[in-house]
Amino acid sequence: MTIRLGSLAVGVIAVLTAAGIVVRYWVHAHLNVWFCLLSLFFSTNLLICYWETCLIRYFDLIRQRAGYWRQRREETGRSPFVEFLKTEIPLIKVLSPQAGADMWAFYTLYDESYTDKRTYGFNIDIANGFFTLVPTLILYSAFAVAFLPAHFAGILGVMLFWQWEYATSVYMVSFYVAGRHKLISRADVAIYIWGANATWLLFPLLGLYVSIRLIVDGDYSVLGYR
């Protein structure tokens, strides 16, 4: 049996998000819109963290697959985005590097820095993958069940969310400074560059607000805890 890459990504994010929401409701018997939104963000980042570790671990495979997707674009004359989402992966290999490698290989159609170890984008995503996985799990758990003092959770949140906001902003600046936006169409820039990175620009702003409130209020009231 196989599963499509797009379905795999949506499924993993949905399961992780639902897990946090269910635990929150089971423990506290109520939900909060800010928590639900941040659950979606944390879950997305957890999946991306795993895939980001593939950047350095399977660099040669990514370069190989990047050539494949470039060839497919040349053959069809259009973006192979739908074909990419429909890529079939055996169920027994859902945790294999193929999914992560293919994701980065496809993204290199719009930003080739992910096949160059010297670039900012390549290295900042490796750092995010290896260094924010555990803090993301801790903060997600703290927001779900409030097991940390609010001040501690808030400080950790400010550190993490500011890192995501800053790192993504610098990536966007580097993309334009390097002139990579001139190599693709404006539509591709909007969809695949801004669209793909909007999650790490917008959600951290909400996270910063929530985290600062945790510090200032000294409790979890911003997340609906009473």
C-alpha positions as CSV (number, residue, x, y, z in Angstrom):
1,M,0.0,0.0,0.0
2,T,1.1,3.6,-0.7
3,I,0.2,7.1,0.4
4,R,0.5,10.3,-1.5
5,L,3.1,12.8,-0.3
6,G,0.5,15.5,0.1
7,S,-1.9,13.3,2.0
8,L,1.0,12.2,4.3
9,A,1.9,15.8,5.2
10,V,-1.7,16.8,5.8
11,G,-2.3,13.6,7.8
12,V,0.7,14.0,10.1
13,I,-0.1,17.7,10.8
14,A,-3.8,16.8,11.4
15,V,-2.9,14.0,13.8
16,L,-0.4,16.1,15.8
17,T,-2.8,19.1,15.9
18,A,-5.7,16.9,17.0
19,A,-3.6,15.2,19.7
20,G,-2.8,18.5,21.3
21,I,-6.4,19.7,21.2
22,V,-7.7,16.4,22.5
23,V,-5.2,16.4,25.4
24,R,-6.0,20.0,26.2
25,Y,-9.8,19.3,26.3
26,W,-9.4,16.0,28.2
27,V,-7.3,17.7,30.9
28,H,-9.1,21.1,31.1
29,A,-12.5,20.5,29.5
30,H,-12.3,23.6,27.3
31,L,-10.6,25.0,24.3
32,N,-9.1,28.4,23.2
33,V,-8.8,29.8,19.7
34,W,-5.2,30.9,20.3
35,F,-4.2,27.5,21.5
36,C,-5.9,25.8,18.5
37,L,-4.1,28.0,16.1
38,L,-0.7,27.5,17.8
39,S,-1.3,23.8,17.9
40,L,-1.5,23.9,14.1
41,F,1.7,25.8,13.9
42,F,3.6,23.6,16.4
43,S,2.4,20.5,14.5
44,T,3.5,21.9,11.2
45,N,6.9,22.9,12.6
46,L,7.4,19.4,14.1
47,L,7.0,17.8,10.7
48,I,9.2,20.4,9.0
49,C,11.8,19.9,11.7
50,Y,12.1,16.2,10.7
51,W,12.2,17.1,7.0
52,E,14.9,19.8,7.7
53,T,17.2,17.2,9.2
54,C,17.1,15.5,5.7
55,L,18.8,18.5,4.2
56,I,22.2,17.6,5.6
57,R,21.7,13.9,6.1
58,Y,20.5,13.2,2.5
59,F,22.0,16.1,0.6
60,D,23.1,14.0,-2.4
61,L,19.6,12.5,-2.7
62,I,18.1,15.9,-2.7
63,R,20.3,17.1,-5.5
64,Q,19.5,13.9,-7.4
65,R,15.7,14.4,-7.0
66,A,16.1,18.2,-7.8
67,G,17.4,17.1,-11.2
68,Y,14.3,14.9,-11.6
69,W,11.8,17.7,-10.8
70,R,13.6,20.1,-13.1
71,Q,13.4,17.6,-15.9
72,R,9.7,17.1,-15.2
73,R,9.1,20.8,-15.4
74,E,11.0,21.0,-18.7
75,E,9.0,18.1,-20.1
76,T,5.6,19.4,-19.2
77,G,6.2,23.1,-19.5
78,R,4.5,23.8,-16.1
79,S,5.1,23.4,-12.4
80,P,5.0,19.8,-11.3
81,F,3.4,20.8,-8.1
82,V,0.3,18.5,-8.4
83,E,2.6,15.6,-9.5
84,F,4.8,16.3,-6.5
85,L,1.8,16.1,-4.1
86,K,0.7,12.9,-5.8
87,T,4.1,11.2,-5.3
88,E,3.4,7.7,-4.0
89,I,5.3,6.5,-0.9
90,P,5.0,3.0,0.5
91,L,3.3,3.0,3.9
92,I,6.2,1.1,5.4
93,K,8.5,4.0,4.3
94,V,6.5,7.0,5.5
95,L,9.3,7.9,7.9
96,S,12.0,7.4,5.2
97,P,14.0,10.3,3.9
98,Q,12.2,10.2,0.6
99,A,9.4,12.6,1.6
100,G,11.7,15.2,3.1
101,A,14.2,14.9,0.3
102,D,11.5,15.2,-2.4
103,M,10.0,18.3,-0.6
104,W,13.4,20.1,-0.7
105,A,14.2,18.9,-4.2
106,F,10.9,20.3,-5.4
107,Y,11.5,23.6,-3.6
108,T,14.8,24.0,-5.4
109,L,12.8,24.7,-8.5
110,Y,12.2,28.1,-6.9
111,D,15.2,28.6,-4.7
112,E,18.3,26.7,-5.6
113,S,20.0,27.6,-2.3
114,Y,18.8,24.3,-0.9
115,T,21.3,22.5,-3.1
116,D,24.1,24.7,-1.9
117,K,25.5,24.1,1.6
118,R,27.0,27.6,1.7
119,T,23.7,29.5,1.6
120,Y,21.8,31.0,4.5
121,G,18.6,29.3,3.7
122,F,20.2,25.9,3.7
123,N,21.9,26.3,7.0
124,I,19.1,28.1,8.9
125,D,16.7,25.3,8.1
126,I,19.2,22.7,9.3
127,A,19.5,24.6,12.5
128,N,15.7,24.8,12.9
129,G,15.4,21.1,12.3
130,F,18.0,20.1,14.9
131,F,17.6,22.8,17.5
132,T,13.9,23.6,17.7
133,L,12.4,20.1,17.7
134,V,12.6,19.5,21.4
135,P,11.8,23.1,22.5
136,T,8.7,22.9,20.2
137,L,7.5,19.8,21.9
138,I,8.1,21.3,25.4
139,L,6.2,24.5,24.5
140,Y,3.4,22.7,22.8
141,S,3.0,20.5,25.9
142,A,3.1,23.5,28.2
143,F,0.5,25.3,26.2
144,A,-1.7,22.2,26.2
145,V,-1.6,21.2,29.9
146,A,0.2,24.2,31.6
147,F,2.8,22.0,33.3
148,L,5.4,24.8,33.4
149,P,5.1,28.0,35.4
150,A,3.6,30.7,33.1
151,H,6.7,32.9,33.3
152,F,9.0,30.0,32.1
153,A,6.7,29.0,29.3
154,G,6.5,32.7,28.3
155,I,10.3,33.1,28.2
156,L,10.7,30.0,26.2
157,G,8.0,31.1,23.9
158,V,9.5,34.5,23.3
159,M,12.9,32.9,22.5
160,L,11.4,30.4,20.1
161,F,8.9,32.6,18.3
162,W,11.3,35.5,17.9
163,Q,13.9,33.1,16.5
164,W,11.3,31.9,13.9
165,E,10.2,35.4,13.0
166,Y,13.8,36.7,12.7
167,A,15.2,33.7,10.9
168,T,12.4,33.7,8.3
169,S,12.6,37.4,7.8
170,V,16.3,37.2,7.1
171,Y,15.7,34.3,4.7
172,M,13.2,36.4,2.8
173,V,15.7,39.3,2.7
174,S,18.5,37.0,1.5
175,F,16.3,35.7,-1.2
176,Y,15.8,39.1,-2.7
177,V,19.4,40.3,-2.0
178,A,20.8,37.3,-3.9
179,G,18.5,38.2,-6.8
180,R,16.8,34.8,-6.8
181,H,13.4,36.5,-7.3
182,K,14.5,37.5,-10.8
183,L,14.9,33.8,-11.8
184,I,11.3,32.9,-11.4
185,S,7.9,34.5,-12.1
186,R,6.1,36.9,-9.7
187,A,3.4,34.3,-9.3
188,D,6.0,31.6,-8.3
189,V,7.5,34.1,-5.8
190,A,4.1,34.7,-4.3
191,I,3.0,31.1,-4.2
192,Y,6.1,29.1,-3.4
193,I,8.3,31.6,-1.6
194,W,5.9,33.9,0.3
195,G,3.2,31.3,0.5
196,A,5.5,28.6,1.8
197,N,7.1,30.9,4.4
198,A,4.0,32.8,5.6
199,T,3.4,30.3,8.3
200,W,6.8,31.2,9.9
201,L,6.1,34.9,9.6
202,L,2.5,35.1,10.8
203,F,2.1,32.5,13.5
204,P,5.2,33.6,15.4
205,L,3.6,37.0,15.8
206,L,0.7,35.4,17.5
207,G,3.1,33.3,19.5
208,L,5.0,36.3,20.6
209,Y,1.8,38.0,21.8
210,V,0.7,34.9,23.8
211,S,4.2,34.4,25.3
212,I,4.5,38.1,26.4
213,R,1.1,37.8,28.0
214,L,2.2,34.7,29.8
215,I,5.1,36.7,31.3
216,V,3.1,39.9,32.0
217,D,0.0,38.1,33.4
218,G,1.9,35.5,35.3
219,D,-0.7,32.9,34.4
220,Y,-2.2,31.1,31.4
221,S,-5.3,33.2,31.1
222,V,-4.4,34.3,27.6
223,L,-4.8,30.6,26.6
224,G,-8.2,30.4,28.4
225,Y,-7.0,28.8,31.6
226,R,-8.9,29.9,34.7
